[in-house]
Amino acid sequence: MYDTMPEQEMKETVAETLHEESKKQSIFLEPTSTPFVILFLWSLLVSILSVANPLLTNFATNLQSQNLYAGWAMAQGQIIYRNIYGTSGLLYYLMNWAGSLFMGSMLFVGLQFLALFFAGIYLFKIVYQLTAVKNTSIKILSLFYCLTLALGWGGLYSSIFAFPFVFGSLYFLMGYVTGEASDRGFIGFGALGALMFMIDPVTSLVFYLVTFLALLVYNIWAKKKARGLYQLLAILVGFSLVFYPLGYYTVLNGSFGLAISQILYPWDSLHFSGQHLLYNGLLYGGLIIGLGIVVTWVRSFSLPTNSLERFLQLFSFLASLFLVVFVFFLPDRGVFQLLPILPFFMVLVSMWLGKQSFHRGGRHSRVQKSSSAFGTYITKNAFLPLLAMIYLIGFPFVNQYVLSTGETSERISAANYIKSKSKNTDKIYAWDTTAALYQASGRLSAVPILTPSLYQGTDENQMSLVNSLKETTPTYILVNNQVSLLQDIKKQLKENYQQTDLKLNHFKLYKLK
C-alpha cells in the first residue's frame, strides 16, 4: 500500500525536520499559508465587543470613556494635549479623531479591527517559526486574541493599536538574527519604532530600550561590534523620517511642550511607596500568576536551543519583566495596564508550547497533540488562566449591574438635565469615575483633565486641576458621592455654586450662581 499521508501533514513533517536541523543553527522556515479567515473572525469578535458599540458603552472604564471623549471633542475642534489631557501618542489620537467623524466611533472600531488583523498576521509568522506546526500556531494565535479580549475588555486602548508594529518589529529582529535581514533594514525598523511611539509611547520606549540591550549582547556574542553603531544610526534615521513630520503637528498648534509633558506622565507618576502598592500587588500579582506569566518566565530559561531562541527568550523576558515592574509602581490602576506585556508573553508561550507539541510523539500523533496546545497552557497552570479570564470578562458586568447599580441611570438623568438647561457653548465638569457625562450631555469639558480619578499621580496635575476649575468656572459640576472632594473644590462649590433641584442618590449636581 502507498503512503496516503495528507498534504498538510506532509508539509508539517518537512517543517519539523527543518525545525530539528535548526536546533543547532538558526534558519528561517519556509512560510506556510496564513489562516486569514481565523484572523478575520477573531479580530471582528474583539472589535465588535468594543465600548464604542452603543450596547456596551456603559461598560467603559475611565480611560476608555476619556478615549471616546477625545475623538468626539477633537471632531468639534478641540486640540489634543491642549484642551484634552492624554498620555497616548499623537497618531493614536489622530486615528481617534478620524474614526469619530463618521457613525460615532464605529470607524475607530474599524481601525482597531485592522490593527488586530495585521497583528495576528505577524504573530502567526513568529509563532510558526518557533513551533513549525500550523495547528499549534493557530491555537496560540487564538490564545492571543482571548487574552487581548480579557485584559483589554472593550478595546480602544492605544496598546492594542501598537500591536502590529510590535510584532512587525519582532519579526524583523528574528530575520536579522537568522541572517534574513540586512543592516539596511534597520531604517525601516526605526520607522516602525516611530509609529509605535506615536501610538503607545510607553510600549515603544520599553521595546527600544530592550532592543538596545539585546542587540548589544547579541552583536558582542556574534562578534559584530562595529555593525552595532551602524544599526543605531540607521534606526535613528528611520525614526526621524516618521517622527518629525508627524510631530510637527504639535508645533503648529502650540501643544508640543504639553505633549511631551503628558507623554512622560507615566514615568513622572511612578510612586515607590504608598497604599497603591498593596492594591497593585494584589491585582497584578494575582494576574501574572493566574495567567501563567510567572510559570512561563521560569520555563523560558530551559527552552532556547539556538541563537534565535536565545535572543527571543532574553528579549521577551526582559521586556515583560520590565513592564510588570513598571505598572506595579503606577498609581493609576487597571488590568489594561498589562496589555503591553502580551506580545512578549506570546513569544515565550510559543517557545514553551511549541516544544511541548514537538516532543510529544511521532508524525502520526502530531495533529492530535498539537490541538491540545491551548489545553496544555490551561492545565500546566492548574486551570488558573481559565479562572483569570472568567474574572476579567465577568468583572465589568458585576461592576455595572451590582457594584455600581443606579449610577448609570442617574448619570444619564444628570446629562439630560444639563442638556435641557444649558447652552451648546456652556462647559461642564464631571467630578466622577468616568467621563461619560460629556458626550451624554453634548457638552465639552471645562478643563483638560476630564475626571479627578485619573492622571492625578503627580502634584503638578493635582494643582493644575484645582487651578483650572477656579479659572474656567464650569456652568455645571456633577459630583459623584464616592469620589472625595478636595478642600479647594469644596470651597469653590460653596462660594460659587448652588445645588440644583434634580433629585439624585449617587450624585449632586451643582450650577454656577
One Martini backbone bead per residue (centre of mass of N, CA, C, O) as a GRO file, in nm:
protein
  513
    1MET     BB    1   0.100   0.034   0.018
    2TYR     BB    2   0.046   0.363   0.003
    3ASP     BB    3   0.117   0.666   0.113
    4THR     BB    4  -0.163   0.889   0.249
    5MET     BB    5  -0.057   1.147   0.345
    6PRO     BB    6  -0.140   1.440   0.402
    7GLU     BB    7  -0.033   1.738   0.290
    8GLN     BB    8  -0.018   1.895   0.558
    9GLU     BB    9   0.145   1.677   0.714
   10MET     BB   10   0.386   1.680   0.522
   11LYS     BB   11   0.465   1.974   0.569
   12GLU     BB   12   0.509   1.939   0.879
   13THR     BB   13   0.732   1.732   0.855
   14VAL     BB   14   0.931   1.915   0.711
   15ALA     BB   15   0.929   2.138   0.924
   16GLU     BB   16   1.038   1.956   1.155
   17THR     BB   17   1.301   1.888   1.023
   18LEU     BB   18   1.400   2.180   1.017
   19HIS     BB   19   1.371   2.219   1.322
   20GLU     BB   20   1.591   2.021   1.396
   21GLU     BB   21   1.821   2.165   1.237
   22SER     BB   22   1.772   2.449   1.403
   23LYS     BB   23   1.896   2.387   1.684
   24LYS     BB   24   2.207   2.464   1.580
   25GLN     BB   25   2.064   2.652   1.355
   26SER     BB   26   1.957   2.951   1.233
   27ILE     BB   27   1.644   2.925   1.059
   28PHE     BB   28   1.418   2.980   0.810
   29LEU     BB   29   1.111   2.902   0.743
   30GLU     BB   30   0.884   2.825   0.535
   31PRO     BB   31   0.605   2.963   0.464
   32THR     BB   32   0.278   2.946   0.548
   33SER     BB   33  -0.041   2.961   0.545
   34THR     BB   34  -0.261   3.204   0.627
   35PRO     BB   35  -0.537   3.236   0.862
   36PHE     BB   36  -0.754   3.466   0.767
   37VAL     BB   37  -1.029   3.379   0.879
   38ILE     BB   38  -0.947   3.365   1.177
   39LEU     BB   39  -0.846   3.654   1.198
   40PHE     BB   40  -1.111   3.790   1.118
   41LEU     BB   41  -1.297   3.675   1.343
   42TRP     BB   42  -1.138   3.768   1.591
   43SER     BB   43  -1.120   4.072   1.523
   44LEU     BB   44  -1.426   4.111   1.508
   45LEU     BB   45  -1.503   4.025   1.793
   46VAL     BB   46  -1.327   4.226   1.956
   47SER     BB   47  -1.449   4.483   1.814
   48ILE     BB   48  -1.751   4.450   1.878
   49LEU     BB   49  -1.654   4.441   2.194
   50SER     BB   50  -1.696   4.753   2.213
   51VAL     BB   51  -1.755   5.065   2.369
   52ALA     BB   52  -1.858   5.189   2.093
   53ASN     BB   53  -2.081   5.019   2.141
   54PRO     BB   54  -2.386   5.116   2.250
   55LEU     BB   55  -2.434   4.846   2.426
   56LEU     BB   56  -2.125   4.898   2.585
   57THR     BB   57  -2.059   5.187   2.699
   58ASN     BB   58  -2.117   5.140   3.015
   59PHE     BB   59  -1.835   4.957   3.039
   60ALA     BB   60  -1.648   5.181   3.058
   61THR     BB   61  -1.375   5.303   3.144
   62ASN     BB   62  -1.220   5.581   3.215
   63LEU     BB   63  -1.024   5.569   2.972
   64GLN     BB   64  -1.231   5.495   2.754
   65SER     BB   65  -1.409   5.748   2.791
   66GLN     BB   66  -1.174   5.944   2.718
   67ASN     BB   67  -1.123   5.837   2.434
   68LEU     BB   68  -1.404   5.898   2.326
   69TYR     BB   69  -1.395   6.200   2.385
   70ALA     BB   70  -1.151   6.283   2.217
   71GLY     BB   71  -1.273   6.230   1.937
   72TRP     BB   72  -1.528   6.406   1.973
   73ALA     BB   73  -1.381   6.677   2.044
   74MET     BB   74  -1.196   6.696   1.793
   75ALA     BB   75  -1.444   6.714   1.594
   76GLN     BB   76  -1.500   7.015   1.750
   77GLY     BB   77  -1.184   7.148   1.779
   78GLN     BB   78  -1.017   7.013   1.970
   79ILE     BB   79  -0.697   6.987   2.141
   80ILE     BB   80  -0.460   6.786   2.190
   81TYR     BB   81  -0.310   6.850   2.515
   82ARG     BB   82  -0.468   7.127   2.555
   83ASN     BB   83  -0.789   7.029   2.598
   84ILE     BB   84  -0.665   6.728   2.625
   85TYR     BB   85  -0.576   6.477   2.826
   86GLY     BB   86  -0.282   6.273   2.724
   87THR     BB   87  -0.059   5.964   2.694
   88SER     BB   88  -0.072   5.918   2.415
   89GLY     BB   89  -0.023   5.928   2.092
   90LEU     BB   90  -0.083   6.118   1.819
   91LEU     BB   91  -0.177   5.896   1.619
   92TYR     BB   92  -0.402   5.789   1.796
   93TYR     BB   93  -0.571   6.058   1.801
   94LEU     BB   94  -0.603   6.083   1.495
   95MET     BB   95  -0.759   5.819   1.465
   96ASN     BB   96  -0.982   5.899   1.658
   97TRP     BB   97  -1.079   6.142   1.501
   98ALA     BB   98  -1.135   5.998   1.228
   99GLY     BB   99  -1.326   5.774   1.372
  100SER     BB  100  -1.544   6.028   1.461
  101LEU     BB  101  -1.671   6.141   1.177
  102PHE     BB  102  -1.823   5.849   1.156
  103MET     BB  103  -2.049   5.686   1.325
  104GLY     BB  104  -1.900   5.798   1.550
  105SER     BB  105  -1.675   5.522   1.654
  106MET     BB  106  -1.679   5.292   1.427
  107LEU     BB  107  -1.421   5.359   1.265
  108PHE     BB  108  -1.232   5.306   1.502
  109VAL     BB  109  -1.302   5.008   1.516
  110GLY     BB  110  -1.193   4.945   1.233
  111LEU     BB  111  -0.897   5.013   1.307
  112GLN     BB  112  -0.876   4.793   1.522
  113PHE     BB  113  -0.922   4.557   1.336
  114LEU     BB  114  -0.667   4.603   1.166
  115ALA     BB  115  -0.465   4.579   1.395
  116LEU     BB  116  -0.540   4.285   1.474
  117PHE     BB  117  -0.497   4.153   1.200
  118PHE     BB  118  -0.192   4.230   1.157
  119ALA     BB  119  -0.094   4.115   1.421
  120GLY     BB  120  -0.172   3.820   1.351
  121ILE     BB  121   0.012   3.781   1.110
  122TYR     BB  122   0.285   3.821   1.264
  123LEU     BB  123   0.239   3.618   1.487
  124PHE     BB  124   0.218   3.369   1.308
  125LYS     BB  125   0.504   3.388   1.193
  126ILE     BB  126   0.648   3.361   1.463
  127VAL     BB  127   0.523   3.095   1.569
  128TYR     BB  128   0.604   2.913   1.329
  129GLN     BB  129   0.912   2.941   1.377
  130LEU     BB  130   0.880   2.798   1.677
  131THR     BB  131   0.691   2.527   1.592
  132ALA     BB  132   0.623   2.408   1.285
  133VAL     BB  133   0.300   2.421   1.352
  134LYS     BB  134   0.000   2.524   1.250
  135ASN     BB  135  -0.201   2.435   1.470
  136THR     BB  136  -0.044   2.556   1.706
  137SER     BB  137  -0.040   2.847   1.599
  138ILE     BB  138  -0.349   2.887   1.608
  139LYS     BB  139  -0.386   2.843   1.912
  140ILE     BB  140  -0.203   3.081   1.998
  141LEU     BB  141  -0.362   3.295   1.848
  142SER     BB  142  -0.623   3.254   2.013
  143LEU     BB  143  -0.496   3.326   2.284
  144PHE     BB  144  -0.433   3.618   2.220
  145TYR     BB  145  -0.731   3.711   2.179
  146CYS     BB  146  -0.832   3.630   2.458
  147LEU     BB  147  -0.637   3.816   2.620
  148THR     BB  148  -0.723   4.079   2.485
  149LEU     BB  149  -1.020   4.062   2.572
  150ALA     BB  150  -0.965   4.048   2.880
  151LEU     BB  151  -0.763   4.294   2.930
  152GLY     BB  152  -0.925   4.473   2.683
  153TRP     BB  153  -1.207   4.528   2.757
  154GLY     BB  154  -1.353   4.722   2.487
  155GLY     BB  155  -1.108   4.858   2.402
  156LEU     BB  156  -0.920   5.143   2.264
  157TYR     BB  157  -0.635   5.093   2.326
  158SER     BB  158  -0.319   5.180   2.235
  159SER     BB  159  -0.182   4.900   2.256
  160ILE     BB  160  -0.347   4.764   2.030
  161PHE     BB  161  -0.242   4.957   1.797
  162ALA     BB  162   0.069   4.855   1.847
  163PHE     BB  163   0.094   4.551   1.780
  164PRO     BB  164   0.187   4.539   1.475
  165PHE     BB  165   0.463   4.686   1.540
  166VAL     BB  166   0.575   4.485   1.738
  167PHE     BB  167   0.562   4.227   1.561
  168GLY     BB  168   0.714   4.344   1.319
  169SER     BB  169   0.979   4.398   1.477
  170LEU     BB  170   1.026   4.109   1.575
  171TYR     BB  171   1.045   3.982   1.292
  172PHE     BB  172   1.293   4.137   1.207
  173LEU     BB  173   1.484   4.034   1.430
  174MET     BB  174   1.468   3.742   1.340
  175GLY     BB  175   1.593   3.796   1.060
  176TYR     BB  176   1.864   3.902   1.164
  177VAL     BB  177   1.960   3.653   1.333
  178THR     BB  178   1.923   3.458   1.060
  179GLY     BB  179   2.014   3.645   0.798
  180GLU     BB  180   1.751   3.782   0.640
  181ALA     BB  181   1.853   4.064   0.743
  182SER     BB  182   1.970   4.372   0.697
  183ASP     BB  183   2.100   4.672   0.800
  184ARG     BB  184   1.903   4.848   0.627
  185GLY     BB  185   1.640   4.756   0.782
  186PHE     BB  186   1.676   4.964   1.028
  187ILE     BB  187   1.518   5.194   0.906
  188GLY     BB  188   1.241   5.056   0.918
  189PHE     BB  189   1.259   4.994   1.220
  190GLY     BB  190   1.258   5.294   1.306
  191ALA     BB  191   0.983   5.363   1.179
  192LEU     BB  192   0.820   5.168   1.352
  193GLY     BB  193   0.901   5.304   1.619
  194ALA     BB  194   0.761   5.574   1.562
  195LEU     BB  195   0.475   5.462   1.534
  196MET     BB  196   0.470   5.338   1.815
  197PHE     BB  197   0.519   5.606   1.969
  198MET     BB  198   0.259   5.755   1.830
  199ILE     BB  199   0.074   5.552   2.011
  200ASP     BB  200   0.280   5.396   2.242
  201PRO     BB  201   0.527   5.510   2.432
  202VAL     BB  202   0.588   5.295   2.647
  203THR     BB  203   0.627   5.051   2.463
  204SER     BB  204   0.849   5.179   2.288
  205LEU     BB  205   1.065   5.239   2.505
  206VAL     BB  206   1.094   4.948   2.601
  207PHE     BB  207   1.157   4.811   2.334
  208TYR     BB  208   1.422   4.987   2.269
  209LEU     BB  209   1.578   4.923   2.520
  210VAL     BB  210   1.586   4.614   2.477
  211THR     BB  211   1.709   4.620   2.198
  212PHE     BB  212   1.978   4.742   2.278
  213LEU     BB  213   2.061   4.515   2.474
  214ALA     BB  214   2.026   4.267   2.286
  215LEU     BB  215   2.214   4.365   2.054
  216LEU     BB  216   2.464   4.400   2.222
  217VAL     BB  217   2.491   4.106   2.307
  218TYR     BB  218   2.478   3.976   2.025
  219ASN     BB  219   2.715   4.132   1.883
  220ILE     BB  220   2.928   4.032   2.080
  221TRP     BB  221   2.879   3.726   2.042
  222ALA     BB  222   2.901   3.762   1.706
  223LYS     BB  223   3.122   3.971   1.635
  224LYS     BB  224   2.945   4.282   1.571
  225LYS     BB  225   3.024   4.567   1.688
  226ALA     BB  226   3.037   4.768   1.442
  227ARG     BB  227   2.732   4.728   1.352
  228GLY     BB  228   2.586   4.868   1.587
  229LEU     BB  229   2.629   5.164   1.499
  230TYR     BB  230   2.488   5.145   1.226
  231GLN     BB  231   2.213   5.058   1.339
  232LEU     BB  232   2.160   5.307   1.513
  233LEU     BB  233   2.163   5.513   1.281
  234ALA     BB  234   1.935   5.380   1.118
  235ILE     BB  235   1.716   5.410   1.332
  236LEU     BB  236   1.728   5.722   1.354
  237VAL     BB  237   1.652   5.779   1.065
  238GLY     BB  238   1.378   5.630   1.059
  239PHE     BB  239   1.253   5.784   1.295
  240SER     BB  240   1.276   6.076   1.176
  241LEU     BB  241   1.102   6.038   0.913
  242VAL     BB  242   0.836   6.016   1.101
  243PHE     BB  243   0.837   6.201   1.355
  244TYR     BB  244   0.866   6.497   1.249
  245PRO     BB  245   0.616   6.527   1.066
  246LEU     BB  246   0.412   6.453   1.295
  247GLY     BB  247   0.522   6.639   1.533
  248TYR     BB  248   0.465   6.921   1.391
  249TYR     BB  249   0.171   6.951   1.476
  250THR     BB  250   0.237   7.050   1.773
  251VAL     BB  251   0.380   7.309   1.680
  252LEU     BB  252   0.148   7.450   1.526
  253ASN     BB  253  -0.060   7.431   1.795
  254GLY     BB  254   0.119   7.464   2.071
  255SER     BB  255   0.162   7.140   2.212
  256PHE     BB  256   0.449   7.024   2.256
  257GLY     BB  257   0.507   7.055   2.562
  258LEU     BB  258   0.250   6.907   2.656
  259ALA     BB  259   0.305   6.639   2.516
  260ILE     BB  260   0.563   6.565   2.666
  261SER     BB  261   0.447   6.579   2.953
  262GLN     BB  262   0.215   6.363   2.911
  263ILE     BB  263   0.388   6.124   2.805
  264LEU     BB  264   0.565   6.133   3.086
  265TYR     BB  265   0.368   6.069   3.318
  266PRO     BB  266   0.417   5.766   3.390
  267TRP     BB  267   0.708   5.832   3.497
  268ASP     BB  268   0.638   6.068   3.699
  269SER     BB  269   0.414   5.880   3.871
  270LEU     BB  270   0.604   5.714   4.013
  271HIS     BB  271   0.556   5.508   4.311
  272PHE     BB  272   0.758   5.360   4.588
  273SER     BB  273   0.514   5.448   4.774
  274GLY     BB  274   0.218   5.321   4.917
  275GLN     BB  275  -0.103   5.192   4.899
  276HIS     BB  276  -0.098   5.104   4.592
  277LEU     BB  277   0.097   4.859   4.621
  278LEU     BB  278  -0.103   4.660   4.742
  279TYR     BB  279  -0.316   4.660   4.515
  280ASN     BB  280  -0.121   4.598   4.284
  281GLY     BB  281  -0.014   4.332   4.397
  282LEU     BB  282  -0.286   4.183   4.395
  283LEU     BB  283  -0.363   4.223   4.099
  284TYR     BB  284  -0.097   4.165   3.934
  285GLY     BB  285  -0.006   3.914   4.085
  286GLY     BB  286  -0.259   3.745   4.022
  287LEU     BB  287  -0.235   3.765   3.706
  288ILE     BB  288   0.058   3.655   3.653
  289ILE     BB  289  -0.024   3.384   3.778
  290GLY     BB  290  -0.300   3.315   3.643
  291LEU     BB  291  -0.177   3.353   3.333
  292GLY     BB  292   0.130   3.224   3.344
  293ILE     BB  293   0.382   3.415   3.350
  294VAL     BB  294   0.568   3.295   3.564
  295VAL     BB  295   0.591   3.010   3.449
  296THR     BB  296   0.704   3.103   3.173
  297TRP     BB  297   0.958   3.229   3.275
  298VAL     BB  298   1.083   2.977   3.401
  299ARG     BB  299   1.072   2.796   3.140
  300SER     BB  300   1.245   2.978   2.940
  301PHE     BB  301   1.541   2.886   3.040
  302SER     BB  302   1.497   2.579   2.898
  303LEU     BB  303   1.438   2.634   2.575
  304PRO     BB  304   1.682   2.716   2.427
  305THR     BB  305   1.874   2.594   2.110
  306ASN     BB  306   1.939   2.879   1.978
  307SER     BB  307   2.004   3.198   1.888
  308LEU     BB  308   1.713   3.285   1.842
  309GLU     BB  309   1.591   3.180   2.113
  310ARG     BB  310   1.781   3.335   2.297
  311PHE     BB  311   1.704   3.615   2.203
  312LEU     BB  312   1.394   3.598   2.257
  313GLN     BB  313   1.409   3.526   2.555
  314LEU     BB  314   1.560   3.775   2.651
  315PHE     BB  315   1.375   3.990   2.535
  316SER     BB  316   1.094   3.897   2.655
  317PHE     BB  317   1.171   3.887   2.950
  318LEU     BB  318   1.265   4.180   2.992
  319ALA     BB  319   1.012   4.327   2.889
  320SER     BB  320   0.798   4.195   3.077
  321LEU     BB  321   0.936   4.258   3.346
  322PHE     BB  322   0.951   4.564   3.321
  323LEU     BB  323   0.640   4.611   3.288
  324VAL     BB  324   0.553   4.492   3.557
  325VAL     BB  325   0.716   4.681   3.738
  326PHE     BB  326   0.602   4.944   3.631
  327VAL     BB  327   0.290   4.901   3.701
  328PHE     BB  328   0.330   4.859   4.010
  329PHE     BB  329   0.404   5.193   4.044
  330LEU     BB  330   0.133   5.279   3.950
  331PRO     BB  331  -0.149   5.469   4.042
  332ASP     BB  332  -0.290   5.377   3.781
  333ARG     BB  333  -0.538   5.142   3.776
  334GLY     BB  334  -0.540   4.841   3.557
  335VAL     BB  335  -0.556   4.569   3.348
  336PHE     BB  336  -0.460   4.723   3.086
  337GLN     BB  337  -0.156   4.755   3.177
  338LEU     BB  338  -0.088   4.448   3.058
  339LEU     BB  339  -0.098   4.460   2.743
  340PRO     BB  340   0.213   4.513   2.660
  341ILE     BB  341   0.299   4.209   2.738
  342LEU     BB  342   0.179   4.011   2.527
  343PRO     BB  343   0.391   3.982   2.295
  344PHE     BB  344   0.613   3.855   2.486
  345PHE     BB  345   0.446   3.626   2.604
  346MET     BB  346   0.383   3.480   2.331
  347VAL     BB  347   0.672   3.397   2.271
  348LEU     BB  348   0.715   3.219   2.523
  349VAL     BB  349   0.472   3.034   2.475
  350SER     BB  350   0.563   2.929   2.198
  351MET     BB  351   0.821   2.791   2.295
  352TRP     BB  352   0.680   2.602   2.494
  353LEU     BB  353   0.446   2.472   2.319
  354GLY     BB  354   0.628   2.387   2.086
  355LYS     BB  355   0.791   2.180   2.249
  356GLN     BB  356   0.559   2.006   2.344
  357SER     BB  357   0.447   1.920   2.058
  358PHE     BB  358   0.724   1.814   1.940
  359HIS     BB  359   0.795   1.588   2.189
  360ARG     BB  360   0.543   1.377   2.198
  361GLY     BB  361   0.578   1.261   1.892
  362GLY     BB  362   0.497   1.155   1.610
  363ARG     BB  363   0.348   1.230   1.315
  364HIS     BB  364   0.064   1.078   1.380
  365SER     BB  365   0.031   1.267   1.660
  366ARG     BB  366   0.030   1.572   1.587
  367VAL     BB  367  -0.263   1.672   1.552
  368GLN     BB  368  -0.362   1.582   1.827
  369LYS     BB  369  -0.152   1.738   2.003
  370SER     BB  370  -0.166   2.032   1.890
  371SER     BB  371  -0.469   2.072   1.983
  372SER     BB  372  -0.355   2.090   2.305
  373ALA     BB  373  -0.214   2.365   2.358
  374PHE     BB  374  -0.430   2.515   2.518
  375GLY     BB  375  -0.458   2.293   2.737
  376THR     BB  376  -0.169   2.310   2.841
  377TYR     BB  377  -0.183   2.598   2.945
  378ILE     BB  378  -0.408   2.541   3.152
  379THR     BB  379  -0.302   2.283   3.311
  380LYS     BB  380  -0.004   2.387   3.384
  381ASN     BB  381  -0.181   2.628   3.552
  382ALA     BB  382  -0.424   2.505   3.716
  383PHE     BB  383  -0.666   2.672   3.567
  384LEU     BB  384  -0.610   2.982   3.614
  385PRO     BB  385  -0.661   3.119   3.335
  386LEU     BB  386  -0.963   3.063   3.331
  387LEU     BB  387  -1.033   3.223   3.586
  388ALA     BB  388  -0.910   3.493   3.497
  389MET     BB  389  -1.090   3.536   3.242
  390ILE     BB  390  -1.360   3.530   3.389
  391TYR     BB  391  -1.300   3.774   3.565
  392LEU     BB  392  -1.230   3.987   3.342
  393ILE     BB  393  -1.513   3.958   3.193
  394GLY     BB  394  -1.714   3.968   3.450
  395PHE     BB  395  -1.659   4.231   3.614
  396PRO     BB  396  -1.805   4.452   3.444
  397PHE     BB  397  -2.087   4.333   3.509
  398VAL     BB  398  -2.075   4.351   3.815
  399ASN     BB  399  -2.017   4.655   3.831
  400GLN     BB  400  -2.274   4.750   3.674
  401TYR     BB  401  -2.513   4.556   3.828
  402VAL     BB  402  -2.396   4.585   4.141
  403LEU     BB  403  -2.181   4.809   4.235
  404SER     BB  404  -2.326   5.044   4.018
  405THR     BB  405  -2.610   5.068   4.084
  406GLY     BB  406  -2.773   5.361   3.939
  407GLU     BB  407  -2.552   5.546   3.817
  408THR     BB  408  -2.615   5.546   3.515
  409SER     BB  409  -2.905   5.665   3.526
  410GLU     BB  410  -2.823   5.927   3.679
  411ARG     BB  411  -2.623   6.031   3.471
  412ILE     BB  412  -2.834   6.062   3.246
  413SER     BB  413  -3.015   6.259   3.397
  414ALA     BB  414  -2.800   6.480   3.422
  415ALA     BB  415  -2.748   6.513   3.119
  416ASN     BB  416  -3.037   6.598   3.041
  417TYR     BB  417  -3.049   6.844   3.222
  418ILE     BB  418  -2.811   6.998   3.099
  419LYS     BB  419  -2.915   7.001   2.804
  420SER     BB  420  -3.186   7.169   2.880
  421LYS     BB  421  -3.029   7.417   3.064
  422SER     BB  422  -2.816   7.463   2.837
  423LYS     BB  423  -2.571   7.561   2.632
  424ASN     BB  424  -2.358   7.465   2.383
  425THR     BB  425  -2.115   7.654   2.508
  426ASP     BB  426  -2.118   7.515   2.757
  427LYS     BB  427  -1.933   7.409   3.043
  428ILE     BB  428  -1.817   7.117   3.218
  429TYR     BB  429  -1.803   6.882   3.509
  430ALA     BB  430  -1.665   6.553   3.618
  431TRP     BB  431  -1.683   6.430   3.946
  432ASP     BB  432  -1.564   6.124   3.852
  433THR     BB  433  -1.515   5.781   3.713
  434THR     BB  434  -1.615   5.923   3.443
  435ALA     BB  435  -1.664   6.072   3.097
  436ALA     BB  436  -1.973   6.028   3.002
  437LEU     BB  437  -2.123   6.305   3.042
  438TYR     BB  438  -2.039   6.470   2.793
  439GLN     BB  439  -2.173   6.311   2.558
  440ALA     BB  440  -2.457   6.284   2.688
  441SER     BB  441  -2.484   6.619   2.693
  442GLY     BB  442  -2.305   6.775   2.469
  443ARG     BB  443  -2.050   6.864   2.652
  444LEU     BB  444  -1.773   7.021   2.736
  445SER     BB  445  -1.487   7.046   2.893
  446ALA     BB  446  -1.330   7.286   3.099
  447VAL     BB  447  -1.095   7.073   3.128
  448PRO     BB  448  -0.846   6.852   3.046
  449ILE     BB  449  -0.903   6.703   3.306
  450LEU     BB  450  -1.184   6.503   3.316
  451THR     BB  451  -1.096   6.359   3.589
  452PRO     BB  452  -1.000   6.285   3.937
  453SER     BB  453  -0.936   5.949   3.870
  454LEU     BB  454  -0.709   6.061   3.662
  455TYR     BB  455  -0.394   6.188   3.649
  456GLN     BB  456  -0.309   6.213   3.994
  457GLY     BB  457   0.017   6.130   4.041
  458THR     BB  458   0.075   6.443   4.056
  459ASP     BB  459   0.109   6.757   4.181
  460GLU     BB  460   0.073   6.913   3.918
  461ASN     BB  461  -0.210   6.794   3.841
  462GLN     BB  462  -0.362   6.875   4.095
  463MET     BB  463  -0.318   7.181   4.062
  464SER     BB  464  -0.430   7.208   3.775
  465LEU     BB  465  -0.721   7.129   3.837
  466VAL     BB  466  -0.789   7.346   4.045
  467ASN     BB  467  -0.711   7.598   3.876
  468SER     BB  468  -0.895   7.542   3.630
  469LEU     BB  469  -1.167   7.552   3.787
  470LYS     BB  470  -1.130   7.848   3.879
  471GLU     BB  471  -1.095   7.983   3.589
  472THR     BB  472  -1.354   7.848   3.424
  473THR     BB  473  -1.619   7.794   3.550
  474PRO     BB  474  -1.840   7.584   3.533
  475THR     BB  475  -2.175   7.553   3.492
  476TYR     BB  476  -2.136   7.243   3.562
  477ILE     BB  477  -2.125   7.005   3.847
  478LEU     BB  478  -2.057   6.665   3.888
  479VAL     BB  479  -2.093   6.470   4.193
  480ASN     BB  480  -1.951   6.199   4.328
  481ASN     BB  481  -1.991   6.051   4.638
  482GLN     BB  482  -1.724   5.849   4.597
  483VAL     BB  483  -1.563   6.119   4.544
  484SER     BB  484  -1.332   6.301   4.670
  485LEU     BB  485  -1.303   6.621   4.797
  486LEU     BB  486  -1.140   6.895   4.778
  487GLN     BB  487  -1.109   7.176   4.958
  488ASP     BB  488  -1.108   7.377   4.719
  489ILE     BB  489  -1.368   7.264   4.590
  490LYS     BB  490  -1.559   7.304   4.824
  491LYS     BB  491  -1.525   7.611   4.832
  492GLN     BB  492  -1.620   7.668   4.543
  493LEU     BB  493  -1.905   7.548   4.570
  494LYS     BB  494  -1.999   7.733   4.806
  495GLU     BB  495  -1.944   8.019   4.658
  496ASN     BB  496  -2.037   7.953   4.325
  497TYR     BB  497  -2.260   7.734   4.402
  498GLN     BB  498  -2.565   7.544   4.335
  499GLN     BB  499  -2.797   7.322   4.400
  500THR     BB  500  -3.004   7.140   4.242
  501ASP     BB  501  -3.337   6.987   4.195
  502LEU     BB  502  -3.203   6.722   4.137
  503LYS     BB  503  -3.273   6.392   4.218
  504LEU     BB  504  -3.003   6.223   4.387
  505ASN     BB  505  -2.805   5.954   4.529
  506HIS     BB  506  -2.495   5.951   4.382
  507PHE     BB  507  -2.538   6.265   4.335
  508LYS     BB  508  -2.434   6.610   4.262
  509LEU     BB  509  -2.577   6.907   4.122
  510TYR     BB  510  -2.410   7.196   4.000
  511LYS     BB  511  -2.461   7.555   3.974
  512LEU     BB  512  -2.391   7.847   3.860
  513LYS     BB  513  -2.460   8.167   4.000
   0.00000   0.00000   0.00000
